[in-house]
Amino acid sequence: MKASIAAALGAGIALAAAGAARAGTLDTVKKNGVLRCGVTTGLIGFSQPDSSGAWKGFDVDLCRALASAIFDDPTKVKYVPTTPVDRMTVLLAGDIDVLSRVTTVTLSREEGGLMFAGVNYYDGQGFIVRKDPKHEVKSALDLGGASICVQAGSTTQGNLVDYFGSHGIKVDVVTFGTAPETLAAYDSGRCDVYTTDASALYSQRLKMKDPAANVVLPEIISKEPLGPAVRKDDVAWFQLVSWTLHAMVDAEELGVTSKNVDEKLKSNDPATLRLLGVKGDLGTKLGVSNDWVVRILKHVGNYGESFEANLGSGSPLKIARGLNALWTKGGLQYSPPFE
């Protein structure tokens, strides 16, 4: 009997906590009439203001998708630039509602108070070199004796030392205090090679004096799964952010786009009808309207549309989908079922 009472009390406490969480972030966002989204201070393709001050990018699109789901208006976002040093502090302090800025999922970060809502970009550390017809470098294993620019104190530096050490290759590691300093040193010829996350290399290449004279090598030497993060004290908010990302991926797999979403509302496919809210009440269970995915698709598009526009063939970066292709096309992007 005591065990039953304890179990009931525990269940009641859990339900009360869930209710408090729901009344927390989502209700605050609705009350404020705006989503506060932490982004980078400027990384081409991911999050950067354009010439008119409007924020654009792959990570920005997740913020816009959330605002679309909640308000049916992708403009109801306040973008808060954050640095690698302060990004988690700003989130934990409650100054932003979600962090969407090329942040690697790690155990220590989750143990420290965050929850990652999924992986929106599978990344890894890479290398960029200058093209040289007399000495063509096709692989990182061809870099013996090269000087390599890297940001000091970063996990990138440790990965670099481990990688070449494990292959018995000697390189000259040249460190700099910040990412801009590291890029400037490489671009001025101070180093033969520049290393950081591959996604950032494609973005940073556009800032170089002659982008076309530089090539990103094929090797990826670390796992850097990037994703949006929230505070771990609000499970309901975590679920909405997580399933917003899943919705964009699932829509691509089901062939639902910003252009055909109205037509797909008349589909005979049960999975499509559940995703779009024609059947079931998955949206209301998350605290938004049942047509929340329709809103996302009309205002932002599916995962593939966002990728291609910001990072892929429709962007200056021209990054291949690679690991970020759907699982049905040899990649890792995969949504749980909307059931």
C-alpha positions, 0 to 999 in steps of 0.5 A: 500500500505504501509503495502504491501511495508513493508511486501515485505521489511520484506520478502526481509530482511528475505530472505537476512538473510537466505542467509547470514546464509547459507553463514555462518556456512555451507560455513565456514565448507566447506571452512575449510574442517573440522567440529569443533565439541564440545564434552565431555572431556571423557564420555564412550559411548558418547564421548571419545578418544580410545587408539589410540586417535580416538574419539568414542561414540554416540555423536561423531557419530552425528559429523561423520554423519554431516561430512559424509553429507557434505564431504562424509568423517566421518573423517573430524571432529576436536573434541574440548573437552568442560566442563559443564562450558565452553561448551556454551561459546565455541559455542557462541564464534564461536570456534566450529560449533556444540555442541554434548556432553550430554547437556540438552535442556532448555529454559534458554539455548535457550534464551541465544543464542542456538538452540537445533537441537532435542533430541538424548537421553532422559535421567533423573537423577538416582541412583546407589548403591552397591549390598548387598544380606543382604539388597537388594535395589530395589527402590530409595524409599528404601534409607531412612537414606542413604548417597548420593554423589552428585556434589555440585551446580548442578541441580542434587542436587536440584532434589535430595532434592526435590524428597526425600522431596516430599516423606518424606524420610530423606537422608544425602546429601554429596556434592563434587566439581567435578564429578570425586571427587563425583565418587571417594567418592562413589567408596571408600565407603564414600557414600551409593549412587551416583546420576547423569544422568542415562546415566552417571551412566552407563558410570561411573560404568565402572570406578569403582573398581568393576563395577559388584558390583553396580546396577543402580536403576529403578527410573528416577526423572527428565527430561533430554532431551539431544541433539546437539546445534548450535548458533541461528543466523544460521537457515540454519545450524540448519536445516542441523544439525536437519535433520541429526539427523532426518535422522538417526531416520527415516532410522531406522524406515524404516529399512534402515541400513548401510548394506542394503542401496544400496539395499534400493535405489531400493525400491518401497517405496516412503518414503524410496526413498525420504529419500535416495534422489532418489526422490526429492531434499531435500539434495540440499535444505539443501546445501548438495548433494541429497545422503547425507543420503546415505553417513550418513548410509554408514559411520555411520549407522542409529540411532539404529545402533549407539545406540546399538554399543555405548550404547546398547547391543553391548557396555560395557554399556548395556543400554536398549533402553527404552524411546529412542526406536522408537515411534513404539516400545513404545519409544519417538524417532520420526522423522518428515516426509521427504517430 
